[in-house]
């Protein structure tokens, strides 16, 4: 079994805690305690909590989305592929919502560097949805606008499920979205 690096322990713990508690409610001490490390371990690798957050955004959130949608540009029916990915909810945590959306809401107004990193991931997510629309009979501009609407709808569906602490609202909204989309 491969040994997990100190850096990965920190990023993994930070990712988990930022997701469960939020960035502001998580201290460096919380991250270190969860990772089973001392302060020297973190400050040897990162300047501070913000740098850890930027690593979480790029190395966990962006990476996870890329892995989730990595086949979207090669599958035969990308829109059905996207529908299947979204309705396969086993990996979704509706108690805590969407890690990307949670951080966008908490941190985008607070820090320009973090906002820029989050916007890049958000734009990547919109691009995956744009690719899913590649067979739709519309202009690229219309596909971009529809992809943006799709992301907003799915993120809203996740928030509705989080508010209800139940996946049913998410399933209902996403199913309705795809009834509409499959007619386009």
TIKE-943261 format. One record per atom (N, C-alpha, C, O, CB): residue in three letters; y negated, z, x. Coordinates in steps of 0.05 Angstrom, whole numbers, padded with zeros to 5 digits, always signed. Each point is the difference from the previous one (the first is absolute). Glycine has a CB too. Layout:
ALAYZX
...
This chain:
UNK+00024+00000+00017
UNK-00024+00000-00017
UNK-00025+00000+00018
UNK-00002+00015+00019
UNK+00027+00010-00056
UNK-00044-00042+00029
UNK-00025-00002+00016
UNK-00018+00024-00004
UNK-00004+00009-00023
UNK+00007-00059+00019
UNK-00013+00060+00026
UNK-00018+00024-00001
UNK-00028-00009-00011
UNK-00010-00021+00009
UNK+00035+00043+00030
UNK-00036-00007-00057
UNK-00026-00006-00011
UNK-00021+00010+00020
UNK+00001+00022+00009
UNK+00016-00019-00056
UNK-00036-00021+00053
UNK-00021+00007+00019
UNK-00019+00021-00012
UNK-00001+00003-00024
UNK+00004-00049+00045
UNK-00017+00060-00004
UNK-00020+00019-00009
UNK-00021-00013-00017
UNK-00009+00011-00020
UNK+00017+00016+00062
UNK-00017-00051-00033
UNK-00020-00015-00015
UNK+00010-00006-00029
UNK-00014+00004-00019
UNK-00003-00024+00062
UNK+00042+00011-00045
UNK+00012-00007-00026
UNK+00002+00025-00017
UNK-00004-00001-00024
UNK+00029-00037+00045
UNK-00017+00061-00009
UNK+00001+00025-00015
UNK-00027+00007-00012
UNK-00001+00007-00023
UNK+00038+00009+00053
UNK-00058-00019-00015
UNK-00027+00006-00009
UNK-00008-00020-00023
UNK-00009+00009-00021
UNK-00004+00009+00067
UNK+00017-00043-00041
UNK-00007-00020-00020
UNK+00016+00003-00026
UNK-00010-00002-00022
UNK-00003-00030+00059
UNK+00039+00037-00034
UNK+00017+00005-00023
UNK-00008+00024-00016
UNK-00002-00001-00025
UNK+00040-00020+00049
UNK-00044+00043-00011
UNK-00008+00024-00014
UNK-00027-00004-00013
UNK-00005+00008-00023
UNK+00030+00020+00056
UNK-00044-00040-00019
UNK-00026-00005-00011
UNK+00002-00019-00024
UNK-00013+00005-00021
UNK-00008+00001+00066
UNK+00037-00026-00043
UNK+00003-00018-00023
UNK+00010+00015-00024
UNK-00010-00003-00022
UNK+00020-00035+00053
UNK+00011+00054-00028
UNK+00011+00016-00022
UNK-00021+00019-00011
UNK-00003+00001-00025
UNK+00049-00005+00046
UNK-00060+00018-00004
UNK-00019+00020-00010
UNK-00025-00012-00012
UNK-00009+00010-00020
UNK+00027+00021+00055
UNK-00028-00052-00023
UNK-00023-00014-00012
UNK+00007-00010-00028
UNK-00016+00001-00018
UNK-00001-00014+00064
UNK+00041+00003-00048
UNK+00010-00011-00026
UNK+00003+00023-00021
UNK-00009-00003-00022
UNK+00032-00035+00047
UNK-00010+00059-00017
UNK+00005+00022-00018
UNK-00025+00017-00007
UNK-00003+00008-00023
UNK+00049-00007+00041
UNK-00063+00003+00002
UNK-00023+00019-00004
UNK-00027-00014+00001
UNK-00019+00010-00012
UNK+00047+00025+00033
UNK-00030-00058-00008
UNK-00025-00012+00005
UNK-00009+00005+00029
UNK+00009+00019+00012
UNK-00021-00015-00061
UNK-00006-00020+00058
UNK-00010+00002+00028
UNK-00015+00027+00004
UNK+00005+00015+00019
UNK-00007-00066-00016
UNK-00017+00056-00021
UNK-00017+00023+00003
UNK+00014+00027-00003
UNK-00008+00020+00011
UNK-00029-00048-00027
UNK+00059+00028+00001
UNK+00015+00025-00004
UNK+00021+00004+00021
UNK+00015+00020-00002
UNK-00024-00025-00047
UNK+00011-00013+00068
UNK+00020+00002+00022
UNK-00014+00006+00026
UNK-00018-00015+00008
UNK+00049-00017-00032
UNK-00024+00053+00037
UNK-00012+00007+00026
UNK+00018-00010+00023
UNK+00023-00007-00004
UNK-00045+00047-00016
UNK+00010-00041+00043
UNK+00016-00006+00024
UNK+00023+00020+00003
UNK+00022-00008+00007
UNK-00063-00012+00016
UNK+00035+00045-00028
UNK+00021+00020+00002
UNK+00023-00005-00020
UNK+00024+00004+00007
UNK-00058+00029+00007
UNK+00027-00043-00038
UNK+00021-00007-00019
UNK+00018-00022+00011
UNK+00025+00001-00002
UNK-00056+00012-00036
UNK+00019-00034+00049
UNK+00015-00022+00012
UNK+00018+00009+00022
UNK+00023-00006+00001
UNK-00061-00025-00013
UNK+00027+00047+00030
UNK+00015+00010+00023
UNK+00023+00018-00009
UNK+00023-00002+00010
UNK-00064-00001+00018
UNK+00036+00020-00048
UNK+00021+00018-00010
UNK+00023-00017-00012
UNK+00023+00005+00005
UNK-00057+00032-00014
UNK+00026-00057-00007
UNK+00020-00016-00013
UNK+00016-00016+00021
UNK+00024-00004-00003
UNK-00053+00000-00038
UNK+00016-00005+00062
UNK+00013-00015+00021
UNK+00015+00017+00020
UNK+00017-00010+00015
UNK-00052-00024-00020
UNK+00030+00060+00004
UNK+00012+00019+00019
UNK-00010-00003+00028
UNK+00015+00002+00020
UNK+00025-00004-00048
UNK-00067-00003+00030
UNK-00012-00005+00026
UNK-00024+00019+00004
UNK-00009+00014-00018
UNK+00023-00062+00016
UNK-00024+00049+00027
UNK-00024+00016+00006
UNK-00024-00018+00002
UNK+00002-00024+00001
UNK+00027+00058+00023
UNK-00053-00022-00023
UNK-00025-00015+00001
UNK-00002-00019+00023
UNK-00011-00022-00003
UNK-00010+00060-00020
UNK+00030-00030+00046
UNK-00001-00017+00023
UNK+00014-00026-00004
UNK-00008-00021+00010
UNK+00006+00061+00018
UNK+00023-00040-00044
UNK+00015-00024-00006
UNK-00018-00021-00015
UNK+00001-00023+00007
UNK+00041+00050-00009
UNK-00057-00017-00017
UNK-00017-00018-00015
UNK-00023-00010+00016
UNK-00006-00024+00001
UNK+00019+00048-00043
UNK-00028-00006+00055
UNK-00024-00008+00014
UNK+00006-00016+00026
UNK-00018-00012+00011
UNK-00004+00052-00030
UNK+00047-00039+00027
UNK+00008-00017+00023
UNK+00002-00030-00009
UNK-00004-00018+00016
UNK+00029+00057+00005
UNK-00019-00042-00047
UNK+00005-00027-00011
UNK-00023-00011-00017
UNK-00004-00024-00002
UNK+00052+00035+00003
UNK-00063+00007-00014
UNK-00021-00008-00019
UNK-00025+00016+00006
UNK+00001+00023+00009
UNK+00033-00035-00044
UNK-00058+00000+00030
UNK-00025+00014+00003
UNK-00004+00021-00021
UNK-00013+00020+00004
UNK-00006-00061+00017
UNK+00030+00036-00045
UNK-00003+00019-00022
UNK+00013-00010-00025
UNK+00015-00019+00001
UNK-00057+00034+00019
UNK+00036-00002-00042
UNK+00013-00005-00025
UNK-00006-00029-00011
UNK+00018-00013-00011
UNK-00021+00062+00001
UNK-00021-00058+00014
UNK-00008-00027-00009
UNK+00017-00021+00014
UNK+00009-00019-00012
UNK-00055+00035+00003
UNK+00051-00013+00035
UNK+00016-00019+00015
UNK+00029+00001-00010
UNK+00014-00021-00001
UNK-00044+00026+00041
UNK+00040+00018-00048
UNK+00026+00002-00012
UNK+00001-00015-00026
UNK+00019-00014-00006
UNK-00012+00059+00028
UNK-00028-00041-00038
UNK-00001-00014-00026
UNK+00000-00031+00004
UNK+00014-00014-00014
UNK-00040+00053-00005
UNK+00011-00049+00038
UNK+00000-00028+00005
UNK+00028-00010+00009
UNK+00008-00022-00008
UNK-00057+00025+00021
UNK+00063+00013+00002
UNK+00028-00007+00007
UNK+00018-00001-00025
UNK+00016-00017-00003
UNK-00023+00038+00049
UNK+00003-00001-00063
UNK+00016+00001-00025
UNK-00006-00025-00017
UNK+00019-00012-00010
UNK-00020+00062+00010
UNK-00024-00058-00002
UNK-00007-00024-00016
UNK+00014-00025+00011
UNK+00012-00015-00015
UNK-00056+00036+00003
UNK+00042-00025+00038
UNK+00011-00024+00012
UNK+00030+00001+00004
UNK+00014-00019-00006
UNK-00057+00013+00029
UNK+00053+00029-00013
UNK+00028+00001+00008
UNK+00019+00009-00023
UNK+00024-00004+00003
UNK-00040+00014+00043
UNK+00006+00001-00067
UNK+00017+00008-00022
UNK-00006-00015-00025
UNK+00017-00014-00011
UNK-00013+00059+00032
UNK-00029-00043-00031
UNK-00007-00013-00025
UNK+00001-00030+00002
UNK+00014-00013-00016
UNK-00043+00053+00004
UNK+00014-00052+00031
UNK+00000-00029+00003
UNK+00028-00010+00007
UNK+00009-00020-00011
UNK-00057+00021+00025
UNK+00062+00013+00004
UNK+00026-00008+00008
UNK+00020+00000-00023
UNK+00016-00018-00004
UNK-00025+00036+00050
UNK+00008+00003-00062
UNK+00018+00003-00023
UNK-00004-00023-00021
UNK+00019-00011-00011
UNK-00019+00061+00018
UNK-00026-00057-00011
UNK-00006-00022-00019
UNK+00011-00026+00012
UNK+00011-00017-00015
UNK-00052+00041-00002
UNK+00037-00028+00042
UNK+00009-00025+00013
UNK+00031-00002-00002
UNK+00010-00021-00005
UNK-00049+00023+00037
UNK+00052+00020-00028
UNK+00030+00000-00002
UNK+00008-00005-00029
UNK+00019-00015-00005
UNK-00016+00047+00043
UNK-00017-00020-00057
UNK+00007-00004-00028
UNK-00002-00029-00009
UNK+00016-00010-00015
UNK-00032+00057+00006
UNK-00005-00061+00019
UNK-00006-00027-00009
UNK+00006-00021+00021
UNK-00010-00023-00003
UNK-00024+00042-00027
UNK+00049-00013+00050
UNK+00003-00018+00023
UNK+00014-00026-00008
UNK-00004-00020+00014
UNK+00006+00059+00015
UNK+00013-00040-00050
UNK+00014-00025-00008
UNK-00015-00016-00021
UNK+00010-00021-00008
UNK+00032+00045+00019
UNK-00065-00015-00019
UNK-00013-00013-00023
UNK-00008-00029+00005
UNK-00001-00016-00019
UNK-00016+00061+00007
UNK+00012-00052+00037
UNK-00008-00028+00005
UNK+00024-00018+00005
UNK-00003-00024+00004
UNK-00039+00041+00015
UNK+00067-00006-00020
UNK+00023-00017+00004
UNK+00019-00001-00024
UNK+00018-00017+00000
UNK-00021+00029+00048
UNK-00001+00005-00067
UNK+00018+00000-00024
UNK-00005-00024-00018
UNK-00022-00011+00000
UNK+00024+00062+00003
UNK+00018-00058-00018
UNK-00002-00023-00018
UNK-00020+00005-00023
UNK-00016-00018-00006
UNK+00063+00007+00017
UNK-00047+00034-00023
UNK-00018+00006-00022
UNK-00016+00026+00007
UNK+00009+00022-00006
UNK+00022-00044-00028
UNK-00054+00018+00047
UNK-00014+00024+00010
UNK-00011+00018-00022
UNK-00002+00024+00004
UNK-00010-00051+00035
UNK+00006+00017-00062
UNK-00011+00017-00021
UNK+00023+00018-00012
UNK-00005+00023-00005
UNK-00030-00059-00006
UNK+00059+00025+00008
UNK+00022+00016-00009
UNK+00008+00020+00022
UNK+00008+00023-00007
UNK+00008-00061-00022
UNK-00018+00030+00054
UNK+00005+00018+00022
UNK-00019+00024-00001
UNK+00008+00023+00003
UNK+00008-00061+00026
UNK-00042+00033-00033
UNK-00020+00021-00002
UNK+00006+00018-00024
UNK-00001+00024+00002
UNK-00033-00054+00019
UNK+00041+00018-00044
UNK+00007+00016-00023
UNK+00024+00018+00006
UNK-00001+00024-00007
UNK-00016-00061-00023
UNK+00037+00027+00042
UNK+00023+00016+00007
UNK-00008+00023+00019
UNK+00009+00023-00004
UNK+00021-00063-00002
UNK-00046+00034+00026
UNK-00008+00021+00019
UNK-00016+00022-00014
UNK+00005+00024+00005
UNK-00007-00059+00032
UNK-00015+00027-00055
UNK-00016+00020-00014
UNK+00016+00017-00020
UNK-00005+00024-00003
UNK-00034-00054+00009
UNK+00058+00017-00019
UNK+00015+00014-00020
UNK+00024+00015+00011
UNK+00014+00015-00014
UNK-00028-00049-00019
UNK+00019+00030+00059
UNK+00021+00016+00014
UNK-00014+00026+00010
UNK-00010+00001+00022
UNK+00037-00043-00008
UNK-00028+00062-00031
UNK-00018+00023+00004
UNK+00013+00023+00015
UNK-00011+00021+00002
UNK-00012-00034-00043
UNK+00047+00009+00051
UNK+00014+00022+00014
UNK-00016+00012+00023
UNK+00001+00024+00005
UNK+00042-00046-00017
UNK-00058+00005+00026
UNK-00015+00010+00023
UNK-00029+00010-00007
UNK-00014+00009+00017
UNK+00041-00040+00012
UNK-00034+00028-00054
UNK-00027+00008-00009
UNK+00000+00030-00005
UNK+00019+00012-00010
UNK-00027-00057-00010
UNK-00014+00058+00027
UNK-00004+00028-00005
UNK-00023+00002-00020
UNK-00024+00001+00008
UNK+00041+00013+00039
UNK-00011-00013-00072
UNK-00021+00001-00020
UNK-00014+00027-00002
UNK-00021+00002-00012
UNK+00047-00037-00013
UNK-00014+00055+00037
UNK-00013+00026+00001
UNK-00026-00001+00016
UNK-00020+00011-00007
UNK+00065+00012+00002
UNK-00043-00037+00028
UNK-00023-00002+00018
UNK-00015-00026-00001
UNK-00022-00001+00011
UNK+00047+00032+00018
UNK-00015-00051-00042
UNK-00014-00025-00003
UNK+00004-00019+00023
UNK+00021+00000+00014
UNK-00054+00024-00042
UNK+00013-00039+00034
UNK+00000-00021+00021
UNK-00015+00011+00024
UNK-00023+00008-00002
UNK+00025-00046-00032
UNK+00012+00038+00057
UNK-00013+00010+00025
UNK-00025-00015+00007
UNK-00020+00012+00007
UNK+00065+00001+00009
UNK-00045-00039-00019
UNK-00024-00017+00006
UNK-00022+00007-00020
UNK-00023+00006+00009
UNK+00052-00043+00009
UNK-00023+00037-00043
UNK-00021+00005-00020
UNK-00011+00028+00002
UNK-00024+00005-00002
UNK+00046-00037-00028
UNK-00005+00052+00036
UNK-00009+00027+00003
UNK-00021+00002+00023
UNK-00021+00013-00003
UNK+00065+00004-00015
UNK-00037-00030+00040
UNK-00018+00001+00023
UNK-00026-00016-00005
UNK-00021+00008+00009
UNK+00060-00002+00021
UNK-00036-00028-00044
UNK-00024-00016-00006
UNK-00020+00017-00016
UNK-00024+00001+00005
UNK+00051-00044-00005
UNK-00016+00057-00020
UNK-00017+00017-00017
UNK-00012+00023+00015
UNK-00024+00007-00004
UNK+00051-00020-00035
UNK-00012+00025+00056
UNK-00009+00024+00014
UNK-00018-00007+00024
UNK-00020+00014+00005
UNK+00061+00009-00019
UNK-00034-00043+00029
UNK-00013-00004+00026
UNK-00019-00024+00003
UNK-00017+00001+00018
UNK+00057+00020+00000
UNK-00038-00041-00035
UNK-00017-00023+00004
UNK-00030+00006-00002
UNK-00015-00011+00016
UNK+00051-00016-00036
UNK-00044+00045+00002
UNK-00029+00006+00000
UNK-00009+00018+00023
UNK-00024+00004+00004
UNK+00026-00009-00053
UNK+00017+00016+00064
UNK-00006+00021+00019
UNK-00003-00011+00029
UNK-00016+00010+00015
UNK+00040+00022-00044
UNK-00007-00051+00036
UNK+00001-00009+00028
UNK+00003-00030+00002
UNK+00019-00011-00011
UNK+00001+00055+00024
UNK-00039-00057+00000
UNK+00000-00029+00002
UNK+00024-00012+00015
UNK+00011-00020-00009
UNK-00060+00022+00008
UNK+00058+00011+00022
UNK+00024-00009+00015
UNK+00025+00001-00018
UNK+00016-00018+00000
UNK-00037+00033+00043
UNK+00024+00007-00057
UNK+00023+00003-00017
UNK-00002-00019-00024
UNK+00020-00013-00007
UNK-00017+00062+00020
UNK-00027-00053-00024
UNK-00004-00019-00022
UNK+00008-00028+00009
UNK+00013-00014-00015
UNK-00050+00043-00004
UNK+00030-00036+00043
UNK+00006-00027+00011
UNK+00030-00003+00003
UNK+00011-00021-00008
UNK-00055+00020+00032
UNK+00058+00021-00014
UNK+00029-00001+00003
UNK+00014-00002-00027
UNK+00019-00015-00003
UNK-00023+00041+00046
UNK-00005-00010-00062
UNK+00011+00000-00027
UNK-00004-00027-00014
UNK+00017-00010-00013
UNK-00024+00059+00010
UNK-00017-00060+00007
UNK-00007-00026-00013
UNK+00019-00022+00011
UNK+00008-00018-00014
UNK-00056+00032+00008
UNK+00054-00013+00032
UNK+00018-00020+00012
UNK+00027+00002-00013
UNK+00012-00021-00007
UNK-00037+00024+00050
UNK+00036+00021-00047
UNK+00026+00003-00013
UNK-00002-00009-00029
UNK+00018-00014-00010
UNK-00007+00052+00041
UNK-00032-00031-00045
UNK-00004-00008-00028
UNK-00001-00031-00002
UNK+00012-00012-00018
UNK-00036+00055+00009
UNK+00010-00056+00028
UNK-00002-00029+00000
UNK+00028-00012+00006
UNK+00006-00021-00011
UNK-00054+00024+00026
UNK+00063+00010+00003
UNK+00027-00010+00005
UNK+00017+00001-00025
UNK+00015-00018-00006
UNK-00019+00034+00053
UNK+00001+00006-00062
UNK+00015+00003-00025
UNK-00008-00023-00020
UNK+00018-00012-00013
UNK-00015+00063+00020
UNK-00028-00056-00009
UNK-00009-00022-00018
UNK+00011-00026+00010
UNK+00007-00018-00016
UNK-00049+00043+00006
UNK+00045-00029+00036
UNK+00011-00025+00011
UNK+00029-00003-00007
UNK+00009-00022-00007
UNK-00042+00025+00045
UNK+00049+00019-00038
UNK+00028-00002-00008
UNK+00001-00009-00030
UNK+00017-00017-00006
UNK-00004+00053+00039
UNK-00030-00026-00049
UNK+00000-00008-00028
UNK-00010-00029-00003
UNK+00010-00014-00017
UNK-00019+00062+00003
UNK-00010-00056+00030
UNK-00009-00028+00001
UNK+00023-00018+00006
UNK+00004-00021-00013
UNK-00050+00035+00027
UNK+00062-00007+00006
UNK+00024-00016+00008
UNK+00019-00002-00024
UNK+00013-00021-00004
UNK-00019+00035+00053
UNK+00009+00008-00064
UNK+00018+00000-00023
UNK-00009-00021-00021
UNK+00016-00008-00017
UNK-00006+00057+00026
UNK-00035-00056-00008
UNK-00011-00019-00020
UNK+00000-00029+00011
UNK-00012-00018-00013
UNK-00016+00054-00005
UNK+00042-00041+00040
UNK-00002-00026+00013
UNK+00009-00023-00018
UNK-00010-00022+00003
UNK+00018+00045+00040
UNK+00009-00018-00062
UNK+00010-00022-00017
UNK-00017-00002-00026
UNK+00005-00019-00016
UNK+00041+00026+00035
UNK-00065+00010-00023
UNK-00016-00001-00024
UNK-00019-00024+00001
UNK-00009-00008+00021
UNK+00011+00058-00025
UNK-00006-00062-00020
UNK-00017-00024-00002
UNK-00029+00008-00003
UNK-00011-00001-00022
UNK+00049-00025+00001
UNK-00050+00034+00043
UNK-00028+00007+00000
UNK-00011-00003+00028
UNK+00015-00003+00020
UNK-00008+00035-00058
UNK-00033-00031+00041
UNK-00013-00002+00027
UNK+00005+00025+00016
UNK+00007+00021-00010
UNK-00042-00051-00009
UNK+00032+00027+00045
UNK+00003+00024+00018
UNK-00020+00022-00008
UNK+00006+00023+00002
UNK+00010-00053+00035
UNK-00040+00021-00045
UNK-00020+00020-00008
UNK+00009+00016-00024
UNK-00003+00024-00001
UNK-00033-00054+00019
UNK+00048+00016-00037
UNK+00010+00013-00024
UNK+00024+00018+00007
UNK+00003+00022-00010
UNK-00018-00061-00018
UNK+00032+00030+00046
UNK+00023+00016+00009
UNK-00010+00026+00014
UNK+00011+00021-00004
UNK+00017-00063+00009
UNK-00049+00039+00011
UNK-00011+00024+00014
UNK-00011+00020-00020
UNK+00005+00024+00002
UNK-00016-00052+00038
UNK-00003+00018-00060
UNK-00011+00018-00021
UNK+00023+00013-00016
UNK-00002+00023-00007
UNK-00040-00052+00004
UNK+00062+00013-00004
UNK+00023+00011-00015
UNK+00015+00020+00017
UNK+00009+00021-00011
UNK-00006-00064-00015
UNK+00000+00038+00052
UNK+00014+00019+00018
UNK-00015+00027+00000
UNK+00012+00021+00000
UNK+00006-00060+00028
UNK-00045+00037-00026
UNK-00017+00024+00000
UNK+00005+00016-00026
UNK+00002+00024+00000
UNK-00037-00048+00029
UNK+00036+00009-00052
UNK+00004+00013-00025
UNK+00028+00013-00002
UNK+00003+00022-00011
UNK-00035-00055-00010
UNK+00052+00019+00032
UNK+00027+00011+00001
UNK+00001+00026+00015
UNK+00013+00019-00009
UNK+00005-00066+00006
UNK-00030+00047+00027
UNK+00000+00025+00016
UNK-00014+00022-00015
UNK+00010+00023-00001
UNK-00010-00050+00043
UNK-00022+00021-00054
UNK-00015+00021-00015
UNK+00017+00010-00024
UNK+00000+00024-00005
UNK-00043-00045+00018
UNK+00058+00003-00026
UNK+00017+00008-00022
UNK+00023+00018+00009
UNK+00006+00020-00012
UNK-00019-00063-00011
UNK+00026+00034+00045
UNK+00023+00016+00010
UNK-00010+00027+00010
UNK+00013+00020-00005
UNK+00011-00062+00018
UNK-00046+00043+00001
UNK-00011+00026+00010
UNK-00007+00017-00024
UNK+00004+00024+00001
UNK-00021-00046+00041
UNK+00005+00010-00063
UNK-00006+00016-00024
UNK+00025+00010-00013
UNK+00000+00022-00011
UNK-00041-00049+00005
UNK+00062+00011+00006
UNK+00026+00008-00012
UNK+00012+00023+00016
UNK+00011+00019-00012
UNK-00003-00066-00004
UNK-00011+00047+00042
UNK+00009+00022+00017
UNK-00016+00025-00007
UNK+00012+00022-00002
UNK+00002-00053+00039
UNK-00040+00028-00041
UNK-00017+00023-00007
UNK+00008+00011-00027
UNK+00000+00024-00004
UNK-00037-00043+00032
UNK+00043+00001-00047
UNK+00008+00009-00027
UNK+00026+00016+00002
UNK+00003+00020-00014
UNK-00026-00060-00007
UNK+00042+00031+00037
UNK+00025+00014+00004
UNK-00004+00027+00014
UNK+00012+00020-00007
UNK+00012-00064+00009
UNK-00043+00044+00017
UNK-00006+00025+00014
UNK-00012+00020-00020
UNK+00007+00024+00001
UNK-00015-00049+00043
UNK-00010+00016-00061
UNK-00013+00018-00019
UNK+00021+00011-00020
UNK-00001+00023-00008
UNK-00042-00049+00012
UNK+00062+00009-00012
UNK+00021+00009-00018
UNK+00023+00014+00014
UNK+00017+00012-00013
UNK-00029-00050-00016
UNK+00013+00036+00056
UNK+00022+00010+00015
UNK+00027-00011-00010
UNK+00020+00013-00003
UNK-00046+00029+00012
UNK+00024-00068-00015
UNK+00023-00014-00012
UNK-00003-00030+00006
UNK-00022-00011-00001
UNK+00027+00046-00036
UNK+00017-00049+00044
UNK-00002-00028+00007
UNK-00003-00018-00024
UNK-00006-00024+00003
UNK+00034+00035+00036
UNK-00024-00001-00063
UNK+00000-00017-00024
UNK-00026-00016-00004
UNK+00001-00024-00005
UNK+00029+00057-00016
UNK-00054-00021+00025
UNK-00024-00016-00002
UNK-00001-00023+00020
UNK-00010-00022-00006
UNK-00014+00063-00011
UNK+00033-00036+00041
UNK+00001-00020+00021
UNK+00017-00024-00009
UNK-00008-00023+00002
UNK+00001+00058+00034
UNK+00031-00029-00044
UNK+00019-00020-00009
UNK-00012-00017-00023
UNK+00001-00024+00001
UNK+00038+00053+00014
UNK-00050-00015-00034
UNK-00012-00014-00023
UNK-00022-00019+00008
UNK-00001-00023-00009
UNK+00013+00063-00020
UNK-00030-00030+00046
UNK-00023-00017+00008
UNK+00009-00023+00017
UNK-00009-00023-00004
UNK-00020+00063+00002
UNK+00047-00036+00021
UNK+00009-00021+00017
UNK+00016-00021-00015
UNK-00003-00024+00004
UNK+00004+00056+00035
UNK+00016-00023-00058
UNK+00014-00019-00017
UNK-00019-00018-00016
UNK+00004-00024-00002
UNK+00034+00057-00001
UNK-00059-00021-00008
UNK-00020-00015-00015
UNK-00015-00020+00019
UNK-00005-00023-00008
UNK+00000+00061-00024
UNK-00001-00029+00056
UNK-00013-00018+00019
UNK+00017-00024+00005
UNK-00011-00023+00000
UNK-00012+00062+00022
UNK+00048-00035-00018
UNK+00017-00023+00007
UNK+00006-00017-00024
UNK+00006-00024+00003
UNK+00014+00050+00033
UNK-00020-00016-00061
UNK+00002-00016-00024
UNK-00023-00020+00000
UNK+00003-00024-00006
UNK+00020+00061-00020
UNK-00047-00027+00033
UNK-00023-00018+00002
UNK+00002-00019+00023
UNK-00004-00024-00004
UNK-00024+00061-00016
UNK+00035-00028+00043
UNK+00001-00017+00024
UNK+00021-00022-00002
UNK-00005-00022+00010
UNK-00010+00061+00016
UNK+00037-00033-00037
UNK+00022-00020-00001
UNK-00007-00023-00020
UNK+00014-00020+00000
UNK+00019+00056+00012
UNK-00054-00032-00028
UNK-00010-00021-00017
UNK-00020-00018+00014
UNK-00005-00023-00009
UNK+00013+00052-00030
UNK-00019-00020+00061
UNK-00021-00014+00015
UNK+00011-00024+00014
UNK-00015-00015+00013
UNK-00010+00057-00007
